[in-house]
Amino acid sequence: MIQFFKKLFAGPAPSASESQSSTAATSVSLAAPAAVAAGEGIEGFVIYVIRALVDNPDSVRVTTAETERATVLTVSCEKKDIGKIIGKNGKTIAAIRALANGAGGRMGKRVNVEVQD
């Protein structure tokens, strides 16, 4: 999962000489779902975060629609879990949108995340 964030938000990969000159390396292993590990990008990230928030992760569905200006990710889940995705005063969904849009910006895309009622 850490490698996924580095890929989306970090600058260009270091050259071979830069990576060899590193004196201390930190390795963190987090269990990530197959969607993120397989490299599905922003959609995989949104699925991972949403499933971690809700009580019934198997009911989470994310559909992707491409438009001329943006990619729209529509999240649907059980009614009782919508409040957990939105969060208090909408702060949770705002954070998810900010991260998805920031990652999309690194790839030259605009990303919108919508929650379906």
Secondary structure, 3 states (H helix, E strand, C coil): CHHHHHHHHCCCCCCHHHHHCCCCCCCCCCCCCHHHHCCCCHHHHHHHHHHHHCCCHHHCEEEEEECCCCEEEEEECCHHHHHHHHCHHHHHHHHHHHHHHHHHHHCCCCEEEEECC
